[in-house]
Amino acid sequence: MTKLVSKHAIDQQQTYLDLSHRHREIEVMADGYDGGSESDRDAYHDCVSQFKLVLRESVTVSFLVNLNAVQLLHVSSMCSSYRPFEPHSFLTMLGMAYKVCEGGEA
């Protein structure tokens, strides 16, 4: 019997995929950063700024608890690299996500 997937789970995975694709676009843009024109560098910085905003909006406790281990590490890495939050804020979110996963309340 096929297990039904909730809309929330689909939304979570779509958000993760969106973040992953945006992150990949930034990596591709970064490859040509040194040899690129000033407009290419400006586009890169605009893309990074937009990515930080998307990370800040997307990464929440409920988002984190629904990621698998590899996805959680990837999102943590992105948050560490682009710093959309103060480090203590992100660590607090991870702590609250841990409590939720362990059956406590956030």
VOROLO-688126 format. One record per atom (N, C-alpha, C): residue number from 1; residue in one letter; atom name; x, y, z. Coordinates in nm, 2 decimals, padded with zeros to 4 digits, m for minus. Layout:
+-----+----+----+--------+--------+--------+
!   i ! aa ! at !     c1 !     c2 !     c3 !
+-----+----+----+--------+--------+--------+
! NUM !  a ! CA !      X !      Y !      Z !
...
+-----+----+----+--------+--------+--------+
//
This chain:
+-----+----+----+--------+--------+--------+
!   i ! aa ! at !     c1 !     c2 !     c3 !
+-----+----+----+--------+--------+--------+
!   1 !  m !  N !  00.08 ! m00.12 !  00.00 !
!   1 !  m ! CA !  00.00 !  00.00 !  00.00 !
!   1 !  m !  C !  00.09 !  00.12 !  00.00 !
!   2 !  t !  N !  00.06 !  00.22 ! m00.08 !
!   2 !  t ! CA !  00.13 !  00.34 ! m00.09 !
!   2 !  t !  C !  00.10 !  00.44 !  00.02 !
!   3 !  k !  N !  00.20 !  00.49 !  00.08 !
!   3 !  k ! CA !  00.18 !  00.58 !  00.19 !
!   3 !  k !  C !  00.16 !  00.72 !  00.13 !
!   4 !  l !  N !  00.05 !  00.79 !  00.17 !
!   4 !  l ! CA !  00.02 !  00.92 !  00.12 !
!   4 !  l !  C !  00.11 !  01.02 !  00.18 !
!   5 !  v !  N !  00.15 !  01.12 !  00.10 !
!   5 !  v ! CA !  00.24 !  01.22 !  00.14 !
!   5 !  v !  C !  00.16 !  01.35 !  00.17 !
!   6 !  s !  N !  00.18 !  01.41 !  00.28 !
!   6 !  s ! CA !  00.10 !  01.53 !  00.31 !
!   6 !  s !  C !  00.15 !  01.65 !  00.23 !
!   7 !  k !  N !  00.06 !  01.75 !  00.21 !
!   7 !  k ! CA !  00.09 !  01.87 !  00.14 !
!   7 !  k !  C !  00.21 !  01.94 !  00.21 !
!   8 !  h !  N !  00.21 !  01.93 !  00.35 !
!   8 !  h ! CA !  00.31 !  02.00 !  00.42 !
!   8 !  h !  C !  00.45 !  01.94 !  00.39 !
!   9 !  a !  N !  00.45 !  01.80 !  00.38 !
!   9 !  a ! CA !  00.58 !  01.74 !  00.34 !
!   9 !  a !  C !  00.62 !  01.77 !  00.20 !
!  10 !  i !  N !  00.53 !  01.79 !  00.11 !
!  10 !  i ! CA !  00.56 !  01.82 ! m00.03 !
!  10 !  i !  C !  00.62 !  01.97 ! m00.03 !
!  11 !  d !  N !  00.55 !  02.06 !  00.05 !
!  11 !  d ! CA !  00.60 !  02.20 !  00.06 !
!  11 !  d !  C !  00.74 !  02.20 !  00.11 !
!  12 !  q !  N !  00.76 !  02.12 !  00.22 !
!  12 !  q ! CA !  00.90 !  02.12 !  00.28 !
!  12 !  q !  C !  01.00 !  02.08 !  00.18 !
!  13 !  q !  N !  00.97 !  01.97 !  00.10 !
!  13 !  q ! CA !  01.07 !  01.92 !  00.01 !
!  13 !  q !  C !  01.09 !  02.02 ! m00.11 !
!  14 !  q !  N !  00.98 !  02.09 ! m00.15 !
!  14 !  q ! CA !  00.99 !  02.19 ! m00.26 !
!  14 !  q !  C !  01.08 !  02.30 ! m00.21 !
!  15 !  t !  N !  01.06 !  02.35 ! m00.08 !
!  15 !  t ! CA !  01.14 !  02.45 ! m00.03 !
!  15 !  t !  C !  01.28 !  02.41 ! m00.03 !
!  16 !  y !  N !  01.31 !  02.29 !  00.02 !
!  16 !  y ! CA !  01.45 !  02.24 !  00.02 !
!  16 !  y !  C !  01.51 !  02.24 ! m00.12 !
!  17 !  l !  N !  01.43 !  02.19 ! m00.22 !
!  17 !  l ! CA !  01.48 !  02.19 ! m00.36 !
!  17 !  l !  C !  01.51 !  02.33 ! m00.41 !
!  18 !  d !  N !  01.42 !  02.42 ! m00.38 !
!  18 !  d ! CA !  01.44 !  02.56 ! m00.42 !
!  18 !  d !  C !  01.57 !  02.62 ! m00.37 !
!  19 !  l !  N !  01.59 !  02.59 ! m00.24 !
!  19 !  l ! CA !  01.71 !  02.64 ! m00.17 !
!  19 !  l !  C !  01.83 !  02.58 ! m00.24 !
!  20 !  s !  N !  01.83 !  02.45 ! m00.26 !
!  20 !  s ! CA !  01.94 !  02.38 ! m00.33 !
!  20 !  s !  C !  01.97 !  02.43 ! m00.47 !
!  21 !  h !  N !  01.86 !  02.46 ! m00.54 !
!  21 !  h ! CA !  01.88 !  02.51 ! m00.68 !
!  21 !  h !  C !  01.94 !  02.65 ! m00.68 !
!  22 !  r !  N !  01.89 !  02.73 ! m00.59 !
!  22 !  r ! CA !  01.95 !  02.87 ! m00.58 !
!  22 !  r !  C !  02.09 !  02.87 ! m00.53 !
!  23 !  h !  N !  02.12 !  02.78 ! m00.44 !
!  23 !  h ! CA !  02.26 !  02.76 ! m00.39 !
!  23 !  h !  C !  02.35 !  02.72 ! m00.50 !
!  24 !  r !  N !  02.31 !  02.63 ! m00.59 !
!  24 !  r ! CA !  02.38 !  02.58 ! m00.70 !
!  24 !  r !  C !  02.41 !  02.69 ! m00.80 !
!  25 !  e !  N !  02.31 !  02.78 ! m00.82 !
!  25 !  e ! CA !  02.32 !  02.89 ! m00.91 !
!  25 !  e !  C !  02.43 !  02.98 ! m00.86 !
!  26 !  i !  N !  02.44 !  03.01 ! m00.73 !
!  26 !  i ! CA !  02.54 !  03.09 ! m00.67 !
!  26 !  i !  C !  02.68 !  03.03 ! m00.69 !
!  27 !  e !  N !  02.69 !  02.90 ! m00.67 !
!  27 !  e ! CA !  02.82 !  02.83 ! m00.69 !
!  27 !  e !  C !  02.86 !  02.85 ! m00.83 !
!  28 !  v !  N !  02.77 !  02.83 ! m00.93 !
!  28 !  v ! CA !  02.81 !  02.85 ! m01.07 !
!  28 !  v !  C !  02.86 !  02.99 ! m01.10 !
!  29 !  m !  N !  02.78 !  03.09 ! m01.04 !
!  29 !  m ! CA !  02.82 !  03.23 ! m01.06 !
!  29 !  m !  C !  02.96 !  03.26 ! m01.00 !
!  30 !  a !  N !  02.98 !  03.20 ! m00.89 !
!  30 !  a ! CA !  03.11 !  03.22 ! m00.81 !
!  30 !  a !  C !  03.23 !  03.17 ! m00.89 !
!  31 !  d !  N !  03.21 !  03.06 ! m00.97 !
!  31 !  d ! CA !  03.32 !  03.01 ! m01.05 !
!  31 !  d !  C !  03.38 !  03.11 ! m01.15 !
!  32 !  g !  N !  03.29 !  03.20 ! m01.20 !
!  32 !  g ! CA !  03.34 !  03.30 ! m01.30 !
!  32 !  g !  C !  03.36 !  03.44 ! m01.23 !
!  33 !  y !  N !  03.36 !  03.44 ! m01.10 !
!  33 !  y ! CA !  03.36 !  03.57 ! m01.03 !
!  33 !  y !  C !  03.49 !  03.65 ! m01.06 !
!  34 !  d !  N !  03.61 !  03.58 ! m01.05 !
!  34 !  d ! CA !  03.73 !  03.65 ! m01.07 !
!  34 !  d !  C !  03.75 !  03.70 ! m01.21 !
!  35 !  g !  N !  03.71 !  03.63 ! m01.31 !
!  35 !  g ! CA !  03.74 !  03.67 ! m01.45 !
!  35 !  g !  C !  03.62 !  03.74 ! m01.51 !
!  36 !  g !  N !  03.51 !  03.76 ! m01.43 !
!  36 !  g ! CA !  03.39 !  03.82 ! m01.48 !
!  36 !  g !  C !  03.40 !  03.97 ! m01.49 !
!  37 !  s !  N !  03.30 !  04.03 ! m01.55 !
!  37 !  s ! CA !  03.29 !  04.17 ! m01.56 !
!  37 !  s !  C !  03.23 !  04.23 ! m01.43 !
!  38 !  e !  N !  03.23 !  04.36 ! m01.42 !
!  38 !  e ! CA !  03.17 !  04.42 ! m01.30 !
!  38 !  e !  C !  03.02 !  04.39 ! m01.29 !
!  39 !  s !  N !  02.95 !  04.39 ! m01.41 !
!  39 !  s ! CA !  02.81 !  04.36 ! m01.40 !
!  39 !  s !  C !  02.79 !  04.21 ! m01.36 !
!  40 !  d !  N !  02.88 !  04.12 ! m01.39 !
!  40 !  d ! CA !  02.87 !  03.98 ! m01.35 !
!  40 !  d !  C !  02.89 !  03.97 ! m01.20 !
!  41 !  r !  N !  02.98 !  04.05 ! m01.14 !
!  41 !  r ! CA !  03.01 !  04.05 ! m01.00 !
!  41 !  r !  C !  02.89 !  04.12 ! m00.93 !
!  42 !  d !  N !  02.83 !  04.22 ! m00.98 !
!  42 !  d ! CA !  02.71 !  04.28 ! m00.92 !
!  42 !  d !  C !  02.60 !  04.18 ! m00.92 !
!  43 !  a !  N !  02.58 !  04.11 ! m01.03 !
!  43 !  a ! CA !  02.47 !  04.01 ! m01.04 !
!  43 !  a !  C !  02.50 !  03.90 ! m00.93 !
!  44 !  y !  N !  02.62 !  03.86 ! m00.91 !
!  44 !  y ! CA !  02.65 !  03.76 ! m00.81 !
!  44 !  y !  C !  02.62 !  03.81 ! m00.67 !
!  45 !  h !  N !  02.65 !  03.94 ! m00.64 !
!  45 !  h ! CA !  02.62 !  03.99 ! m00.51 !
!  45 !  h !  C !  02.47 !  04.01 ! m00.49 !
!  46 !  d !  N !  02.40 !  04.05 ! m00.59 !
!  46 !  d ! CA !  02.26 !  04.05 ! m00.58 !
!  46 !  d !  C !  02.19 !  03.92 ! m00.56 !
!  47 !  c !  N !  02.25 !  03.82 ! m00.62 !
!  47 !  c ! CA !  02.20 !  03.68 ! m00.61 !
!  47 !  c !  C !  02.22 !  03.63 ! m00.46 !
!  48 !  v !  N !  02.34 !  03.66 ! m00.41 !
!  48 !  v ! CA !  02.37 !  03.62 ! m00.27 !
!  48 !  v !  C !  02.28 !  03.69 ! m00.18 !
!  49 !  s !  N !  02.25 !  03.82 ! m00.20 !
!  49 !  s ! CA !  02.16 !  03.90 ! m00.11 !
!  49 !  s !  C !  02.02 !  03.84 ! m00.11 !
!  50 !  q !  N !  01.97 !  03.81 ! m00.23 !
!  50 !  q ! CA !  01.84 !  03.75 ! m00.24 !
!  50 !  q !  C !  01.84 !  03.61 ! m00.17 !
!  51 !  f !  N !  01.95 !  03.53 ! m00.19 !
!  51 !  f ! CA !  01.95 !  03.40 ! m00.13 !
!  51 !  f !  C !  01.95 !  03.41 !  00.02 !
!  52 !  k !  N !  02.01 !  03.51 !  00.08 !
!  52 !  k ! CA !  02.01 !  03.53 !  00.23 !
!  52 !  k !  C !  01.87 !  03.56 !  00.27 !
!  53 !  l !  N !  01.80 !  03.64 !  00.20 !
!  53 !  l ! CA !  01.66 !  03.67 !  00.23 !
!  53 !  l !  C !  01.57 !  03.54 !  00.23 !
!  54 !  v !  N !  01.59 !  03.46 !  00.12 !
!  54 !  v ! CA !  01.51 !  03.34 !  00.11 !
!  54 !  v !  C !  01.54 !  03.24 !  00.22 !
!  55 !  l !  N !  01.67 !  03.23 !  00.26 !
!  55 !  l ! CA !  01.71 !  03.15 !  00.37 !
!  55 !  l !  C !  01.64 !  03.19 !  00.50 !
!  56 !  r !  N !  01.65 !  03.32 !  00.52 !
!  56 !  r ! CA !  01.59 !  03.38 !  00.64 !
!  56 !  r !  C !  01.44 !  03.35 !  00.65 !
!  57 !  e !  N !  01.37 !  03.36 !  00.54 !
!  57 !  e ! CA !  01.23 !  03.33 !  00.54 !
!  57 !  e !  C !  01.20 !  03.18 !  00.55 !
!  58 !  s !  N !  01.28 !  03.10 !  00.48 !
!  58 !  s ! CA !  01.25 !  02.96 !  00.47 !
!  58 !  s !  C !  01.29 !  02.87 !  00.59 !
!  59 !  v !  N !  01.40 !  02.90 !  00.65 !
!  59 !  v ! CA !  01.45 !  02.82 !  00.76 !
!  59 !  v !  C !  01.39 !  02.85 !  00.89 !
!  60 !  t !  N !  01.30 !  02.76 !  00.93 !
!  60 !  t ! CA !  01.23 !  02.77 !  01.05 !
!  60 !  t !  C !  01.24 !  02.64 !  01.13 !
!  61 !  v !  N !  01.20 !  02.64 !  01.25 !
!  61 !  v ! CA !  01.20 !  02.51 !  01.33 !
!  61 !  v !  C !  01.12 !  02.40 !  01.26 !
!  62 !  s !  N !  01.00 !  02.43 !  01.21 !
!  62 !  s ! CA !  00.92 !  02.33 !  01.15 !
!  62 !  s !  C !  00.98 !  02.28 !  01.02 !
!  63 !  f !  N !  01.05 !  02.37 !  00.95 !
!  63 !  f ! CA !  01.13 !  02.33 !  00.83 !
!  63 !  f !  C !  01.24 !  02.23 !  00.86 !
!  64 !  l !  N !  01.32 !  02.27 !  00.97 !
!  64 !  l ! CA !  01.43 !  02.19 !  01.00 !
!  64 !  l !  C !  01.39 !  02.05 !  01.05 !
!  65 !  v !  N !  01.29 !  02.04 !  01.12 !
!  65 !  v ! CA !  01.25 !  01.90 !  01.18 !
!  65 !  v !  C !  01.20 !  01.81 !  01.07 !
!  66 !  n !  N !  01.17 !  01.86 !  00.95 !
!  66 !  n ! CA !  01.12 !  01.77 !  00.84 !
!  66 !  n !  C !  01.23 !  01.74 !  00.74 !
!  67 !  l !  N !  01.35 !  01.78 !  00.77 !
!  67 !  l ! CA !  01.46 !  01.74 !  00.68 !
!  67 !  l !  C !  01.53 !  01.61 !  00.72 !
!  68 !  n !  N !  01.58 !  01.54 !  00.62 !
!  68 !  n ! CA !  01.66 !  01.42 !  00.66 !
!  68 !  n !  C !  01.80 !  01.47 !  00.70 !
!  69 !  a !  N !  01.88 !  01.38 !  00.74 !
!  69 !  a ! CA !  02.01 !  01.42 !  00.80 !
!  69 !  a !  C !  02.10 !  01.49 !  00.69 !
!  70 !  v !  N !  02.10 !  01.44 !  00.57 !
!  70 !  v ! CA !  02.18 !  01.50 !  00.47 !
!  70 !  v !  C !  02.13 !  01.64 !  00.44 !
!  71 !  q !  N !  02.00 !  01.66 !  00.42 !
!  71 !  q ! CA !  01.94 !  01.79 !  00.40 !
!  71 !  q !  C !  01.97 !  01.88 !  00.51 !
!  72 !  l !  N !  01.96 !  01.84 !  00.63 !
!  72 !  l ! CA !  01.98 !  01.92 !  00.75 !
!  72 !  l !  C !  02.13 !  01.97 !  00.75 !
!  73 !  l !  N !  02.22 !  01.89 !  00.72 !
!  73 !  l ! CA !  02.36 !  01.93 !  00.71 !
!  73 !  l !  C !  02.38 !  02.03 !  00.59 !
!  74 !  h !  N !  02.31 !  02.01 !  00.48 !
!  74 !  h ! CA !  02.33 !  02.10 !  00.37 !
!  74 !  h !  C !  02.27 !  02.24 !  00.41 !
!  75 !  v !  N !  02.15 !  02.24 !  00.47 !
!  75 !  v ! CA !  02.09 !  02.37 !  00.51 !
!  75 !  v !  C !  02.18 !  02.44 !  00.61 !
!  76 !  s !  N !  02.23 !  02.36 !  00.71 !
!  76 !  s ! CA !  02.32 !  02.42 !  00.81 !
!  76 !  s !  C !  02.44 !  02.48 !  00.75 !
!  77 !  s !  N !  02.50 !  02.41 !  00.65 !
!  77 !  s ! CA !  02.61 !  02.46 !  00.58 !
!  77 !  s !  C !  02.58 !  02.59 !  00.50 !
!  78 !  m !  N !  02.47 !  02.59 !  00.44 !
!  78 !  m ! CA !  02.43 !  02.71 !  00.37 !
!  78 !  m !  C !  02.41 !  02.83 !  00.47 !
!  79 !  c !  N !  02.35 !  02.80 !  00.58 !
!  79 !  c ! CA !  02.33 !  02.91 !  00.68 !
!  79 !  c !  C !  02.46 !  02.95 !  00.74 !
!  80 !  s !  N !  02.55 !  02.86 !  00.75 !
!  80 !  s ! CA !  02.69 !  02.90 !  00.80 !
!  80 !  s !  C !  02.76 !  02.98 !  00.70 !
!  81 !  s !  N !  02.75 !  02.94 !  00.58 !
!  81 !  s ! CA !  02.83 !  03.01 !  00.47 !
!  81 !  s !  C !  02.77 !  03.15 !  00.44 !
!  82 !  y !  N !  02.64 !  03.16 !  00.44 !
!  82 !  y ! CA !  02.58 !  03.29 !  00.40 !
!  82 !  y !  C !  02.53 !  03.38 !  00.51 !
!  83 !  r !  N !  02.52 !  03.32 !  00.63 !
!  83 !  r ! CA !  02.49 !  03.39 !  00.75 !
!  83 !  r !  C !  02.36 !  03.48 !  00.74 !
!  84 !  p !  N !  02.25 !  03.42 !  00.71 !
!  84 !  p ! CA !  02.13 !  03.50 !  00.71 !
!  84 !  p !  C !  02.08 !  03.53 !  00.85 !
!  85 !  f !  N !  02.13 !  03.46 !  00.95 !
!  85 !  f ! CA !  02.10 !  03.48 !  01.09 !
!  85 !  f !  C !  02.23 !  03.50 !  01.17 !
!  86 !  e !  N !  02.21 !  03.55 !  01.29 !
!  86 !  e ! CA !  02.32 !  03.55 !  01.38 !
!  86 !  e !  C !  02.34 !  03.41 !  01.42 !
!  87 !  p !  N !  02.47 !  03.37 !  01.44 !
!  87 !  p ! CA !  02.50 !  03.23 !  01.47 !
!  87 !  p !  C !  02.41 !  03.17 !  01.59 !
!  88 !  h !  N !  02.40 !  03.25 !  01.70 !
!  88 !  h ! CA !  02.32 !  03.20 !  01.81 !
!  88 !  h !  C !  02.18 !  03.18 !  01.78 !
!  89 !  s !  N !  02.12 !  03.26 !  01.68 !
!  89 !  s ! CA !  01.98 !  03.24 !  01.65 !
!  89 !  s !  C !  01.96 !  03.11 !  01.57 !
!  90 !  f !  N !  02.05 !  03.08 !  01.48 !
!  90 !  f ! CA !  02.04 !  02.95 !  01.41 !
!  90 !  f !  C !  02.06 !  02.83 !  01.51 !
!  91 !  l !  N !  02.16 !  02.84 !  01.60 !
!  91 !  l ! CA !  02.18 !  02.74 !  01.70 !
!  91 !  l !  C !  02.06 !  02.72 !  01.79 !
!  92 !  t !  N !  01.99 !  02.83 !  01.82 !
!  92 !  t ! CA !  01.87 !  02.82 !  01.90 !
!  92 !  t !  C !  01.76 !  02.74 !  01.82 !
!  93 !  m !  N !  01.75 !  02.77 !  01.69 !
!  93 !  m ! CA !  01.65 !  02.70 !  01.61 !
!  93 !  m !  C !  01.68 !  02.55 !  01.60 !
!  94 !  l !  N !  01.81 !  02.52 !  01.59 !
!  94 !  l ! CA !  01.85 !  02.38 !  01.59 !
!  94 !  l !  C !  01.82 !  02.31 !  01.72 !
!  95 !  g !  N !  01.84 !  02.38 !  01.83 !
!  95 !  g ! CA !  01.81 !  02.33 !  01.96 !
!  95 !  g !  C !  01.66 !  02.30 !  01.98 !
!  96 !  m !  N !  01.58 !  02.40 !  01.93 !
!  96 !  m ! CA !  01.43 !  02.38 !  01.94 !
!  96 !  m !  C !  01.39 !  02.27 !  01.85 !
!  97 !  a !  N !  01.45 !  02.25 !  01.73 !
!  97 !  a ! CA !  01.41 !  02.14 !  01.64 !
!  97 !  a !  C !  01.45 !  02.01 !  01.71 !
!  98 !  y !  N !  01.56 !  02.01 !  01.78 !
!  98 !  y ! CA !  01.60 !  01.88 !  01.85 !
!  98 !  y !  C !  01.49 !  01.85 !  01.95 !
!  99 !  k !  N !  01.45 !  01.95 !  02.03 !
!  99 !  k ! CA !  01.34 !  01.92 !  02.13 !
!  99 !  k !  C !  01.22 !  01.87 !  02.07 !
! 100 !  v !  N !  01.18 !  01.92 !  01.95 !
! 100 !  v ! CA !  01.06 !  01.87 !  01.88 !
! 100 !  v !  C !  01.08 !  01.73 !  01.84 !
! 101 !  c !  N !  01.20 !  01.70 !  01.79 !
! 101 !  c ! CA !  01.23 !  01.56 !  01.74 !
! 101 !  c !  C !  01.23 !  01.46 !  01.86 !
! 102 !  e !  N !  01.27 !  01.51 !  01.97 !
! 102 !  e ! CA !  01.27 !  01.42 !  02.09 !
! 102 !  e !  C !  01.14 !  01.41 !  02.16 !
! 103 !  g !  N !  01.04 !  01.48 !  02.11 !
! 103 !  g ! CA !  00.90 !  01.46 !  02.16 !
! 103 !  g !  C !  00.87 !  01.57 !  02.26 !
! 104 !  g !  N !  00.95 !  01.67 !  02.28 !
! 104 !  g ! CA !  00.92 !  01.78 !  02.36 !
! 104 !  g !  C !  00.86 !  01.89 !  02.28 !
! 105 !  e !  N !  00.83 !  02.00 !  02.35 !
! 105 !  e ! CA !  00.77 !  02.12 !  02.28 !
! 105 !  e !  C !  00.88 !  02.22 !  02.26 !
! 106 !  a !  N !  00.86 !  02.29 !  02.15 !
! 106 !  a ! CA !  00.96 !  02.39 !  02.11 !
! 106 !  a !  C !  00.93 !  02.52 !  02.19 !
+-----+----+----+--------+--------+--------+
//
